Amino acid sequence: MPLIRITLSENYSQEECGRISQSVHSAMIQEFNVPEDDYFHIIEQISPSRLFFPDQYLGMKHDAGILFIQIIAATGRTREQKQKLYKSIATEISASININPQNIIITLLENSKENWSFGNGELQNFNHI
């Protein structure tokens, strides 16, 4: 039941945005056991002049191709699962479009299942997930 927000430059094509989204979703299915139909993504394309980042941080070089992925998901995954997810996302995206994996910034925000409503203002039953 993750919500994914992908922020990147307007310089990415619609096709590339779709490939990025599909790559993230595929990694979520593989590493976090997310159901295939649990696909909630927001893609924000903004002017390159509104993306601020250092040329290098923690040994990673960044350029105008930088993209930010914010994942909001329920708690319960191990550190190892998170490491595998990050690696899988970077690998899948860089295999689907021409991007340096160092340009892929990922943030995972966790909360409890009680903090989700997927419609009708109701707290859904997530016992099956």
LUMDRENLUM-510553 format. One record per atom (N, C-alpha, C): residue number from 1; atom name; z, x, y. Coordinates in pm, 1 decimal. Layout:
! LUMDRENLUM-510553
   k  a       up     east    north
 NUM CA        Z        X        Y
...
***
This chain:
! LUMDRENLUM-510553
   k  a       up     east    north
   1  N      0.0     79.8   -120.0
   1 CA      0.0      0.0      0.0
   1  C      0.0     83.5    125.5
   2  N    -73.3    192.5    123.5
   2 CA    -77.0    273.7    244.4
   2  C   -167.2    213.3    352.7
   3  N   -136.5    250.1    474.8
   3 CA   -223.6    223.3    588.8
   3  C   -268.3    360.1    637.7
   4  N   -397.8    378.8    650.5
   4 CA   -453.7    508.8    686.0
   4  C   -521.8    499.1    820.9
   5  N   -487.2    590.7    908.7
   5 CA   -550.8    600.1   1039.7
   5  C   -617.9    736.8   1048.1
   6  N   -748.3    735.8   1071.1
   6 CA   -825.6    858.6   1081.6
   6  C   -876.6    869.3   1224.2
   7  N   -841.4    976.0   1290.5
   7 CA   -883.5    998.2   1428.7
   7  C   -971.9   1121.9   1432.3
   8  N  -1090.3   1105.3   1491.2
   8 CA  -1184.4   1215.7   1497.5
   8  C  -1278.4   1198.9   1614.9
   9  N  -1361.5   1298.6   1635.7
   9 CA  -1454.8   1300.8   1747.4
   9  C  -1566.5   1198.9   1731.1
  10  N  -1618.8   1155.8   1843.5
  10 CA  -1736.6   1068.5   1844.1
  10  C  -1859.4   1140.3   1787.5
  11  N  -1851.1   1270.4   1773.0
  11 CA  -1963.8   1348.2   1722.1
  11  C  -1989.4   1325.4   1572.5
  12  N  -1894.2   1265.7   1503.2
  12 CA  -1915.7   1233.3   1362.9
  12  C  -2000.7   1106.7   1352.8
  13  N  -2095.3   1107.3   1260.1
  13 CA  -2181.3    990.3   1241.3
  13  C  -2106.1    879.7   1167.2
  14  N  -2161.3    759.4   1171.7
  14 CA  -2103.0    646.6   1098.8
  14  C  -2098.8    677.5    949.0
  15  N  -2203.6    740.0    898.8
  15 CA  -2209.5    776.8    756.5
  15  C  -2098.7    877.6    722.7
  16  N  -2078.3    976.1    807.1
  16 CA  -1972.3   1074.1    782.3
  16  C  -1834.9   1007.6    785.5
  17  N  -1815.0    915.4    878.2
  17 CA  -1687.1    842.7    884.5
  17  C  -1663.2    766.5    754.4
  18  N  -1766.8    702.3    703.0
  18 CA  -1755.2    630.4    577.3
  18  C  -1722.2    722.8    461.7
  19  N  -1784.8    837.9    458.8
  19 CA  -1757.2    935.7    352.2
  19  C  -1614.5    989.1    361.0
  20  N  -1568.1   1012.7    481.7
  20 CA  -1430.2   1059.5    500.7
  20  C  -1333.6    953.5    449.4
  21  N  -1355.3    829.7    489.6
  21 CA  -1269.0    719.9    447.1
  21  C  -1268.4    706.9    294.9
  22  N  -1386.0    708.2    234.1
  22 CA  -1395.1    698.4     88.0
  22  C  -1327.0    815.9     19.5
  23  N  -1338.3    933.8     76.3
  23 CA  -1274.3   1053.3     19.2
  23  C  -1122.7   1039.8     20.4
  24  N  -1069.6    991.6    132.4
  24 CA   -924.9    972.1    142.0
  24  C   -880.5    866.4     41.6
  25  N   -954.8    756.7     33.9
  25 CA   -918.5    649.4    -58.3
  25  C   -922.0    698.0   -204.0
  26  N  -1023.1    773.1   -238.7
  26 CA  -1034.6    828.1   -374.0
  26  C   -915.1    917.8   -407.1
  27  N   -875.0   1001.2   -312.0
  27 CA   -758.7   1088.2   -332.4
  27  C   -630.6   1006.7   -346.4
  28  N   -618.7    898.5   -268.9
  28 CA   -500.3    812.6   -277.9
  28  C   -492.1    746.3   -416.0
  29  N   -605.2    702.7   -468.5
  29 CA   -608.5    642.9   -602.4
  29  C   -567.9    746.4   -706.8
  30  N   -626.5    862.8   -696.1
  30 CA   -603.7    968.3   -794.3
  30  C   -461.2   1022.7   -791.4
  31  N   -408.7   1051.5   -674.1
  31 CA   -281.2   1122.7   -664.6
  31  C   -160.2   1032.8   -641.1
  32  N   -180.4    917.0   -578.2
  32 CA    -68.6    828.2   -547.9
  32  C    -74.5    698.5   -629.3
  33  N   -171.7    688.2   -719.9
  33 CA   -184.3    569.3   -803.9
  33  C   -200.6    441.0   -723.1
  34  N   -269.3    448.6   -613.2
  34 CA   -293.1    332.2   -527.7
  34  C   -400.3    245.7   -594.3
  35  N   -380.6    114.6   -599.8
  35 CA   -483.7     27.7   -657.0
  35  C   -614.2     37.9   -577.9
  36  N   -725.1     22.0   -645.4
  36 CA   -855.7     37.5   -582.7
  36  C   -876.5    -56.3   -464.1
  37  N   -823.6   -178.9   -472.9
  37 CA   -843.7   -275.1   -363.6
  37  C   -741.5   -260.5   -251.7
  38  N   -652.7   -164.7   -262.4
  38 CA   -554.0   -136.3   -157.6
  38  C   -618.6    -39.7    -58.1
  39  N   -706.7    -93.0     22.6
  39 CA   -794.1    -11.7    106.7
  39  C   -784.8    -59.6    250.9
  40  N   -689.3     -3.5    325.9
  40 CA   -666.3    -39.8    465.5
  40  C   -679.0     86.5    550.8
  41  N   -795.0    103.4    615.1
  41 CA   -821.7    222.5    695.7
  41  C   -861.8    182.3    836.8
  42  N   -816.5    259.1    931.9
  42 CA   -856.9    244.2   1071.4
  42  C   -919.3    377.6   1111.3
  43  N  -1042.9    373.1   1157.0
  43 CA  -1109.1    495.6   1200.5
  43  C  -1128.1    487.5   1351.5
  44  N  -1071.5    585.1   1419.9
  44 CA  -1081.7    592.7   1566.0
  44  C  -1169.0    712.2   1602.5
  45  N  -1279.0    684.8   1668.0
  45 CA  -1363.5    791.8   1717.7
  45  C  -1341.8    800.4   1868.4
  46  N  -1307.8    918.0   1912.4
  46 CA  -1279.0    936.4   2054.3
  46  C  -1359.6   1053.0   2110.8
  47  N  -1367.0   1056.8   2239.8
  47 CA  -1438.7   1163.7   2307.8
  47  C  -1377.1   1299.1   2271.9
  48  N  -1459.6   1399.6   2245.2
  48 CA  -1405.3   1531.9   2214.4
  48  C  -1311.3   1584.4   2323.3
  49  N  -1331.3   1538.5   2447.0
  49 CA  -1244.5   1583.7   2556.4
  49  C  -1103.4   1526.3   2546.5
  50  N  -1082.7   1430.9   2457.3
  50 CA   -950.2   1370.0   2438.6
  50  C   -877.7   1422.6   2314.7
  51  N   -936.5   1520.4   2249.1
  51 CA   -872.0   1585.3   2134.8
  51  C   -818.6   1720.9   2180.4
  52  N   -689.7   1738.3   2170.7
  52 CA   -626.6   1862.5   2214.1
  52  C   -564.4   1931.5   2093.2
  53  N   -592.0   2059.1   2077.8
  53 CA   -541.9   2135.4   1964.5
  53  C   -561.1   2283.9   1993.9
  54  N   -480.6   2368.9   1930.3
  54 CA   -498.1   2512.5   1949.6
  54  C   -614.3   2564.0   1863.8
  55  N   -673.8   2673.5   1905.5
  55 CA   -781.0   2734.5   1826.7
  55  C   -729.5   2779.8   1690.1
  56  N   -600.9   2813.5   1686.6
  56 CA   -540.0   2857.8   1561.4
  56  C   -393.6   2816.6   1560.5
  57  N   -345.4   2770.6   1444.6
  57 CA   -205.8   2733.1   1429.7
  57  C   -164.9   2757.3   1285.4
  58  N    -56.3   2827.2   1264.9
  58 CA     -4.1   2859.8   1132.2
  58  C   -111.0   2924.4   1043.7
  59  N   -194.0   3006.7   1105.2
  59 CA   -298.0   3076.8   1031.2
  59  C   -422.8   2994.7   1004.0
  60  N   -427.3   2872.1   1054.3
  60 CA   -543.4   2784.5   1034.3
  60  C   -625.4   2781.2   1163.1
  61  N   -754.4   2804.3   1149.8
  61 CA   -843.6   2798.2   1265.2
  61  C   -898.3   2656.6   1279.6
  62  N   -902.3   2609.8   1403.6
  62 CA   -951.6   2475.3   1433.0
  62  C  -1064.4   2481.7   1534.5
  63  N  -1156.1   2386.6   1521.9
  63 CA  -1265.9   2377.2   1617.6
  63  C  -1296.0   2230.1   1646.1
  64  N  -1407.1   2204.2   1709.9
  64 CA  -1440.7   2068.4   1753.8
  64  C  -1456.0   1969.7   1637.6
  65  N  -1463.7   2017.5   1514.9
  65 CA  -1475.4   1930.3   1399.5
  65  C  -1342.3   1879.4   1346.5
  66  N  -1234.1   1908.7   1417.1
  66 CA  -1100.2   1870.5   1371.4
  66  C  -1089.7   1719.2   1350.9
  67  N  -1014.3   1679.7   1248.4
  67 CA   -985.7   1537.8   1229.3
  67  C   -841.1   1522.3   1185.3
  68  N   -783.3   1411.0   1225.2
  68 CA   -642.6   1382.9   1199.0
  68  C   -633.4   1261.5   1107.3
  69  N   -555.6   1275.3   1001.5
  69 CA   -535.3   1166.5    906.8
  69  C   -386.3   1134.8    903.5
  70  N   -352.5   1013.5    938.4
  70 CA   -213.2    968.5    934.4
  70  C   -202.6    863.2    825.0
  71  N   -113.1    888.4    731.5
  71 CA    -92.2    797.5    618.4
  71  C     47.1    737.8    631.5
  72  N     54.1    605.6    632.5
  72 CA    182.8    537.0    628.6
  72  C    192.3    475.2    490.3
  73  N    296.3    513.8    415.2
  73 CA    310.1    467.3    277.4
  73  C    457.5    449.2    244.0
  74  N    481.1    369.4    141.7
  74 CA    618.3    348.9     95.1
  74  C    672.5    477.3     32.4
  75  N    801.5    495.4     42.9
  75 CA    867.1    612.5    -16.0
  75  C    857.6    608.5   -168.1
  76  N    881.4    723.5   -228.7
  76 CA    888.5    727.0   -374.0
  76  C    803.1    834.3   -439.0
  77  N    723.8    907.5   -361.8
  77 CA    641.9   1012.6   -421.5
  77  C    714.4   1146.0   -413.2
  78  N    688.8   1230.9   -509.7
  78 CA    752.2   1362.7   -514.7
  78  C    679.6   1459.9   -422.7
  79  N    743.8   1570.6   -397.2
  79 CA    682.0   1677.9   -318.1
  79  C    552.7   1724.2   -384.1
  80  N    554.8   1735.1   -517.1
  80 CA    435.6   1778.6   -590.4
  80  C    320.6   1678.6   -573.2
  81  N    349.6   1549.5   -580.1
  81 CA    246.2   1448.3   -559.6
  81  C    187.2   1459.0   -418.9
  82  N    271.9   1483.8   -321.8
  82 CA    224.9   1496.5   -183.5
  82  C    136.0   1619.2   -168.8
  83  N    177.5   1731.2   -227.2
  83 CA     95.5   1851.9   -220.9
  83  C    -40.5   1828.5   -285.7
  84  N    -41.8   1761.2   -399.9
  84 CA   -167.6   1731.6   -467.9
  84  C   -254.6   1637.8   -384.4
  85  N   -190.7   1540.2   -318.9
  85 CA   -265.7   1448.2   -233.6
  85  C   -333.4   1522.7   -119.8
  86  N   -258.6   1605.7    -48.9
  86 CA   -316.2   1679.2     64.6
  86  C   -434.5   1764.5     19.1
  87  N   -417.9   1834.4    -92.2
  87 CA   -524.0   1920.5   -144.9
  87  C   -645.3   1836.6   -184.8
  88  N   -619.6   1725.4   -252.1
  88 CA   -727.8   1638.4   -296.2
  88  C   -805.1   1580.5   -177.6
  89  N   -733.7   1539.4    -73.6
  89 CA   -800.8   1486.6     45.8
  89  C   -891.3   1592.8    107.2
  90  N   -838.5   1712.6    126.6
  90 CA   -917.4   1820.7    187.4
  90  C  -1038.2   1856.2    100.8
  91  N  -1018.2   1862.7    -29.3
  91 CA  -1126.5   1896.6   -121.3
  91  C  -1234.0   1789.0   -121.6
  92  N  -1192.5   1662.5   -129.6
  92 CA  -1288.3   1551.6   -135.0
  92  C  -1368.0   1540.3     -5.1
  93  N  -1300.0   1551.9    107.5
  93 CA  -1371.3   1541.3    235.7
  93  C  -1469.1   1656.3    252.2
  94  N  -1422.4   1778.5    226.6
  94 CA  -1510.9   1894.1    247.6
  94  C  -1626.7   1895.8    148.1
  95  N  -1612.8   1826.6     34.3
  95 CA  -1724.6   1814.7    -59.9
  95  C  -1823.8   1707.4    -15.8
  96  N  -1777.8   1610.6     65.6
  96 CA  -1865.1   1499.3    103.0
  96  C  -1935.2   1518.9    237.2
  97  N  -1877.3   1599.1    324.1
  97 CA  -1942.1   1629.8    453.1
  97  C  -1923.4   1778.5    481.9
  98  N  -1996.9   1827.8    576.9
  98 CA  -1986.9   1967.8    615.1
  98  C  -1869.5   1985.6    712.3
  99  N  -1752.9   2020.8    657.3
  99 CA  -1633.6   2040.9    739.9
  99  C  -1551.2   2153.6    680.3
 100  N  -1493.0   2231.8    767.1
 100 CA  -1399.9   2335.7    724.1
 100  C  -1267.2   2266.7    690.2
 101  N  -1214.1   2285.9    569.2
 101 CA  -1088.1   2220.0    531.8
 101  C   -972.0   2252.5    625.8
 102  N   -980.9   2364.2    698.1
 102 CA   -876.2   2398.0    794.4
 102  C   -873.3   2299.7    910.7
 103  N   -980.0   2223.3    928.6
 103 CA   -988.2   2124.5   1036.2
 103  C   -930.2   1989.1    997.3
 104  N   -873.9   1977.7    877.7
 104 CA   -821.3   1850.0    830.4
 104  C   -668.9   1851.7    842.0
 105  N   -617.0   1776.7    938.5
 105 CA   -473.6   1767.4    963.3
 105  C   -423.9   1636.3    902.7
 106  N   -321.6   1644.0    816.8
 106 CA   -270.6   1525.3    747.1
 106  C   -122.1   1508.4    776.7
 107  N    -84.7   1387.4    810.7
 107 CA     56.1   1352.9    830.6
 107  C     88.6   1233.3    742.8
 108  N    198.7   1241.5    669.5
 108 CA    244.9   1131.3    585.8
 108  C    374.7   1077.3    643.8
 109  N    374.5    949.7    677.1
 109 CA    493.1    881.4    726.0
 109  C    536.5    783.9    617.8
 110  N    661.9    791.7    577.0
 110 CA    710.5    705.2    470.1
 110  C    808.3    601.1    523.5
 111  N    802.4    484.7    462.0
 111 CA    899.1    380.1    491.7
 111  C    923.4    299.1    365.0
 112  N   1014.1    204.7    371.5
 112 CA   1045.1    124.8    252.9
 112  C    950.0      5.6    243.1
 113  N    940.3    -51.2    125.4
 113 CA    848.6   -162.6    100.7
 113  C    883.8   -285.8    183.3
 114  N   1009.4   -296.9    225.2
 114 CA   1049.2   -412.0    307.8
 114  C    987.9   -407.0    446.7
 115  N    926.4   -296.2    481.2
 115 CA    866.7   -280.5    613.7
 115  C    718.6   -316.9    617.2
 116  N    672.0   -390.8    515.8
 116 CA    531.7   -426.5    507.4
 116  C    514.0   -578.1    495.0
 117  N    415.1   -629.4    566.1
 117 CA    368.7   -766.0    546.4
 117  C    216.5   -760.1    550.0
 118  N    152.9   -811.8    446.7
 118 CA      8.1   -808.4    438.9
 118  C    -54.5   -944.6    466.0
 119  N     17.3  -1027.5    537.9
 119 CA    -39.1  -1154.9    579.2
 119  C     61.8  -1267.4    575.7
 120  N     33.3  -1371.1    653.8
 120 CA    115.3  -1491.6    663.8
 120  C    256.7  -1464.0    714.3
 121  N    281.4  -1348.2    769.4
 121 CA    416.0  -1315.7    816.1
 121  C    516.7  -1311.6    703.0
 122  N    468.7  -1283.1    581.9
 122 CA    556.0  -1283.2    465.0
 122  C    584.4  -1141.6    416.9
 123  N    699.4  -1126.2    357.7
 123 CA    734.7  -1002.1    289.0
 123  C    686.5  -1018.2    145.6
 124  N    583.1   -942.0    109.7
 124 CA    524.8   -958.1    -22.3
 124  C    614.6   -898.4   -131.5
 125  N    589.5   -943.2   -253.9
 125 CA    658.4   -892.3   -371.7
 125  C    580.9   -771.5   -422.3
 126  N    639.5   -653.8   -411.8
 126 CA    572.1   -531.2   -452.6
 126  C    625.8   -478.1   -584.1
 127  N    687.6   -561.1   -663.1
 127 CA    745.4   -515.2   -789.4
 127  C    637.8   -461.3   -884.2
 128  N    515.0   -508.0   -869.7
 128 CA    407.1   -463.6   -959.6
 128  C    350.7   -327.1   -920.9
 129  N    385.9   -275.7   -803.2
 129 CA    330.3   -148.3   -754.8
 129  C    426.8    -35.8   -783.6
***
